[in-house]
């Protein structure tokens, strides 16, 4: 049995790749910087570069590898290996990413939504060990969800299940990056934080954010808003507690629909800490029946940033082991 | 193998029971009228009456029966046999209905949410035959959802999965009967239709509904509003098309989260016809990515009103056959 997989975490602002063994150790890493706004070709080149550098730099041979797992932030048809679309990365419509990368590398490649990769990692190695029915929620640039039922990832008919970021929570609400109104991620993701902060600034609110972001929308990130809030800025603080509460509304909808035993919450926004997480739990508590609130456990992720790479590698192990077993 | 089960459909306004064979024929029926507002004891007495009458009137012996299935409209912990709460039936909080009825009748009883019973029936005998991953949506007094994954009912950790009626779709919206704001069913169920119609009447709108309902809130039902709309009342028509569109927003959230192969839509509101169903499909189409819209099939229920009784009986067959098999 081949002992290694390469997991590649293709995020909205960076790509991280790692060689992973079956004990969930990352034995080599590679990272490229922001590629936001670039074309698929550039991302494919990054994946290829990571693959070659990882093989060259660590004495690993292609015959040690079970394959490559790609975790991607966007609508993904994992079964067909196709990126349907991504609201964060322009130019990604109906791209057969799996086959393109596979042809370049000459090894088996599997594609999956990045949040589903995180979920697989937390289920096998992190906060969700031993739990059969769980959800994993990522609160970062977007608001992602992965569903594990009877110990297996549930991906739905065309592999897109879990697109909670574009569920509607405010039908008369603000425009989302997808062009629809009132999507959850328009409130509670990095995108949502920036939108709310921008509205406050534009309406003349008294806030240090105006100076901090300097008129450049790219700089108005969750991290910047958190920094302002930690420096005592009341407007930034209000944006974060509002976003936290809406994140809890998202949890409420998950509990009502799926009633998992456990929800693991990860992603960059969780690093803001209690200022974000307390209103999030409050948003859940105030919007579900007490019996439901008491019956679901909420835990933070254990693997942190590594869960993307680990999960993409786990996806490769699971997929190609199964294929080998069924031959 | 015992060849019969009794299925009992306990709705917001009536109870229907039937003796069902393994070919899905209802060979005897019993129906009681409205019990809205009565206490659990009354409902239990109805179930008991149905059981005795069905046995007495049709020559069926208790030893022919595998057991009794109860389908109930409200929050249900099917695994524990407990009614957690019901927004339509006051006085139903933490009632161990399964055990109470089982003790009265002296035969095995199983309790399940009524929508889940409908889904089982449509999956085994109706529009969902042969489909492994499907959802069943009921649009009636409430807005219910049941999820079938890999051919089995998914009920979640405490058996409450599918409570879509109380998912939030308008965080700043109107009060729902559950006491929260902006629940889906505050817009698009029988309850939602009545709420919207009442607001129009109260604000002085020109509508025949005012005279038709005569100031009695109990008479302001989906059926009455549909009747007014069919008679050309513009206000009633607007209420129905709005409710239909919101029903489509609910479908949009289901597609995003679960991406089933098929959604079967049933329940009394579907009888209104195109005036309700066309904006419903429009609400779905306008709020999901075209690839998702093209990938999901939407079909009407096939079993109609019988699906409640059939499904409760199917639940009894499945549950008690499994228990017999594992002994």
HADDOCK unambig.tbl for C-alpha pairs under 7 A between the chains (distance, minus, plus):
assign (segid A and resid 156 and name CA) (segid B and resid 258 and name CA) 5.83 0.50 0.50
assign (segid A and resid 156 and name CA) (segid B and resid 259 and name CA) 4.95 0.50 0.50
assign (segid A and resid 156 and name CA) (segid B and resid 260 and name CA) 5.60 0.50 0.50
assign (segid A and resid 157 and name CA) (segid B and resid 259 and name CA) 5.70 0.50 0.50
assign (segid A and resid 157 and name CA) (segid B and resid 260 and name CA) 5.32 0.50 0.50
assign (segid A and resid 157 and name CA) (segid B and resid 261 and name CA) 5.10 0.50 0.50
assign (segid A and resid 160 and name CA) (segid B and resid 259 and name CA) 6.34 0.50 0.50
assign (segid A and resid 161 and name CA) (segid B and resid 256 and name CA) 6.14 0.50 0.50
assign (segid A and resid 161 and name CA) (segid B and resid 257 and name CA) 5.09 0.50 0.50
assign (segid A and resid 161 and name CA) (segid B and resid 258 and name CA) 4.55 0.50 0.50
assign (segid A and resid 161 and name CA) (segid B and resid 259 and name CA) 4.99 0.50 0.50
assign (segid A and resid 162 and name CA) (segid B and resid 256 and name CA) 6.31 0.50 0.50
assign (segid A and resid 162 and name CA) (segid B and resid 257 and name CA) 4.38 0.50 0.50
assign (segid A and resid 162 and name CA) (segid B and resid 258 and name CA) 6.23 0.50 0.50
assign (segid A and resid 163 and name CA) (segid B and resid 256 and name CA) 4.79 0.50 0.50
assign (segid A and resid 163 and name CA) (segid B and resid 257 and name CA) 5.28 0.50 0.50
assign (segid A and resid 164 and name CA) (segid B and resid 256 and name CA) 6.10 0.50 0.50
assign (segid A and resid 164 and name CA) (segid B and resid 257 and name CA) 5.53 0.50 0.50
assign (segid A and resid 166 and name CA) (segid B and resid 256 and name CA) 6.99 0.50 0.50
assign (segid A and resid 167 and name CA) (segid B and resid 253 and name CA) 4.85 0.50 0.50
assign (segid A and resid 167 and name CA) (segid B and resid 256 and name CA) 6.35 0.50 0.50
assign (segid A and resid 168 and name CA) (segid B and resid 169 and name CA) 5.72 0.50 0.50
assign (segid A and resid 168 and name CA) (segid B and resid 253 and name CA) 6.60 0.50 0.50
assign (segid A and resid 169 and name CA) (segid B and resid 168 and name CA) 5.73 0.50 0.50
assign (segid A and resid 169 and name CA) (segid B and resid 169 and name CA) 3.79 0.50 0.50
assign (segid A and resid 169 and name CA) (segid B and resid 170 and name CA) 5.23 0.50 0.50
assign (segid A and resid 169 and name CA) (segid B and resid 171 and name CA) 6.39 0.50 0.50
assign (segid A and resid 170 and name CA) (segid B and resid 169 and name CA) 5.23 0.50 0.50
assign (segid A and resid 170 and name CA) (segid B and resid 170 and name CA) 3.99 0.50 0.50
assign (segid A and resid 170 and name CA) (segid B and resid 171 and name CA) 5.79 0.50 0.50
assign (segid A and resid 171 and name CA) (segid B and resid 169 and name CA) 6.40 0.50 0.50
assign (segid A and resid 171 and name CA) (segid B and resid 170 and name CA) 5.79 0.50 0.50
assign (segid A and resid 180 and name CA) (segid B and resid 287 and name CA) 6.41 0.50 0.50
assign (segid A and resid 253 and name CA) (segid B and resid 167 and name CA) 4.84 0.50 0.50
assign (segid A and resid 253 and name CA) (segid B and resid 168 and name CA) 6.62 0.50 0.50
assign (segid A and resid 256 and name CA) (segid B and resid 161 and name CA) 6.12 0.50 0.50
assign (segid A and resid 256 and name CA) (segid B and resid 162 and name CA) 6.27 0.50 0.50
assign (segid A and resid 256 and name CA) (segid B and resid 163 and name CA) 4.78 0.50 0.50
assign (segid A and resid 256 and name CA) (segid B and resid 164 and name CA) 6.10 0.50 0.50
assign (segid A and resid 256 and name CA) (segid B and resid 166 and name CA) 6.99 0.50 0.50
assign (segid A and resid 256 and name CA) (segid B and resid 167 and name CA) 6.35 0.50 0.50
assign (segid A and resid 257 and name CA) (segid B and resid 161 and name CA) 5.07 0.50 0.50
assign (segid A and resid 257 and name CA) (segid B and resid 162 and name CA) 4.34 0.50 0.50
assign (segid A and resid 257 and name CA) (segid B and resid 163 and name CA) 5.28 0.50 0.50
assign (segid A and resid 257 and name CA) (segid B and resid 164 and name CA) 5.54 0.50 0.50
assign (segid A and resid 258 and name CA) (segid B and resid 156 and name CA) 5.82 0.50 0.50
assign (segid A and resid 258 and name CA) (segid B and resid 161 and name CA) 4.54 0.50 0.50
assign (segid A and resid 258 and name CA) (segid B and resid 162 and name CA) 6.21 0.50 0.50
assign (segid A and resid 259 and name CA) (segid B and resid 156 and name CA) 4.93 0.50 0.50
assign (segid A and resid 259 and name CA) (segid B and resid 157 and name CA) 5.68 0.50 0.50
assign (segid A and resid 259 and name CA) (segid B and resid 160 and name CA) 6.33 0.50 0.50
assign (segid A and resid 259 and name CA) (segid B and resid 161 and name CA) 4.98 0.50 0.50
assign (segid A and resid 260 and name CA) (segid B and resid 156 and name CA) 5.60 0.50 0.50
assign (segid A and resid 260 and name CA) (segid B and resid 157 and name CA) 5.32 0.50 0.50
assign (segid A and resid 261 and name CA) (segid B and resid 157 and name CA) 5.10 0.50 0.50
assign (segid A and resid 287 and name CA) (segid B and resid 180 and name CA) 6.43 0.50 0.50
